[in-house]
Amino acid sequence: MSSKAQQLFSVTIFGYRKPGMDEDAYHEYVSETHTGHLKELLIKNKIVSYHMQHNSTKGRALIDRILPNIPSEKVDDADCIVQIVFRDIEDYVRVKQDEQFKTVVDPDHAVFSDPSRTKFVTGWFEFHIADGELV
């Protein structure tokens, strides 16, 4: 899975749960319901990978074990970090233009997310180690 052979790109989403939504309910919803709406659409459009990191209260409490004495203002409070990797920007553009995205996936964000806090970054993507092996 060499990213040197072919340039890859990604969009990373820092997601926040809807105000008043229970943390466990949020993580269950994005993992099961929301991704259920999205996975086949991503496959159909040749998306390379779709990763979700759950940044729960319990998980954030482990940061001191990894980075002792890190100031709390350096610890991001996003509830979920999603990364979508693709070979061509147009592959992801097609996802966003698809009727399934417009009528199901995008409106579904209103159920669980706080769009006023959601942030996005995009750029090229590299693998250096995959499955415990150098790439």
C-alpha positions in Angstrom: 0.0 0.0 0.0 2.6 2.5 -1.1 1.5 6.1 -1.2 4.7 7.0 -2.9 3.6 5.1 -6.1 0.4 7.1 -6.3 -0.4 10.4 -4.6 -3.3 10.1 -2.2 -5.4 12.9 -0.7 -7.6 13.1 2.3 -10.2 15.2 4.1 -10.2 15.1 7.9 -13.2 16.1 9.8 -13.2 17.2 13.5 -16.8 16.4 14.5 -18.7 17.6 17.6 -21.9 16.1 18.9 -25.1 18.0 18.9 -25.7 20.0 22.1 -27.6 17.9 24.6 -26.8 14.6 23.0 -25.5 11.9 25.2 -21.8 11.0 24.5 -22.4 7.2 24.2 -25.5 7.7 22.0 -23.4 10.0 19.8 -20.6 7.5 19.3 -23.1 4.6 18.7 -25.0 6.7 16.2 -22.0 7.8 14.1 -20.5 4.3 14.2 -23.6 2.4 13.2 -26.3 4.5 11.7 -24.4 7.3 10.0 -21.6 5.1 8.6 -24.3 2.7 7.4 -25.6 5.5 5.2 -22.2 6.3 3.9 -20.0 3.2 3.4 -21.5 1.8 0.2 -21.4 5.3 -1.3 -17.7 5.6 -0.5 -17.0 2.2 -2.0 -19.0 3.0 -5.1 -16.8 6.1 -5.7 -13.5 4.3 -5.1 -12.6 5.9 -1.8 -9.4 4.3 -0.5 -10.2 4.3 3.2 -12.6 5.7 5.8 -11.3 6.0 9.4 -13.1 7.1 12.5 -11.4 7.9 15.8 -13.7 8.3 18.8 -12.4 11.0 21.1 -14.5 10.1 24.1 -14.1 11.6 27.6 -12.7 8.3 28.7 -10.2 8.3 25.8 -9.1 11.9 26.4 -8.4 10.9 30.0 -5.7 8.5 28.7 -3.7 11.4 27.1 -1.6 11.9 30.2 -0.3 8.3 29.9 0.9 9.0 26.4 1.9 12.7 26.8 2.5 13.3 30.5 1.9 16.9 31.7 0.4 18.1 28.5 -1.5 21.3 29.1 -5.3 20.8 28.8 -5.6 23.6 26.2 -3.4 21.4 23.9 -5.9 18.5 24.0 -8.6 18.8 21.3 -12.1 18.2 22.5 -13.6 17.0 19.2 -15.9 14.1 19.8 -14.9 12.2 16.6 -12.1 12.6 14.0 -13.0 11.2 10.6 -10.5 10.7 7.8 -11.5 9.9 4.3 -8.6 9.0 1.9 -9.0 9.1 -1.9 -6.8 8.8 -5.0 -8.4 11.8 -6.8 -10.2 14.8 -5.5 -13.0 14.1 -8.0 -13.7 10.8 -6.3 -14.8 12.6 -3.2 -16.5 15.4 -5.1 -18.7 12.6 -6.7 -19.6 11.4 -3.3 -20.9 14.8 -2.3 -22.8 15.2 -5.6 -24.5 11.8 -5.3 -28.2 11.8 -4.7 -27.7 9.4 -1.7 -25.4 11.9 -0.1 -27.7 14.9 -0.8 -30.9 13.2 0.5 -29.7 10.8 3.2 -26.1 11.4 4.4 -25.9 15.1 4.5 -29.3 15.7 6.2 -28.4 13.0 8.7 -25.8 15.3 10.2 -28.6 17.3 11.8 -29.4 14.2 14.0 -26.0 14.1 15.7 -23.6 16.9 14.9 -22.9 20.5 15.9 -22.1 22.1 12.5 -21.1 25.4 14.2 -18.0 23.6 15.7 -17.2 21.1 13.0 -13.8 21.7 11.3 -12.2 20.3 8.1 -8.7 20.0 6.8 -7.5 18.5 3.5 -4.2 17.7 2.0 -2.1 14.9 0.6 -1.9 11.6 2.5 1.1 9.3 3.0 1.5 5.9 4.5 4.9 5.2 6.2 3.9 2.1 8.2 0.9 -0.1 7.4 0.1 -3.4 9.2 3.3 -3.1 11.2 5.4 -3.0 8.1 7.4 -0.2 6.4 5.8 1.1 3.3 
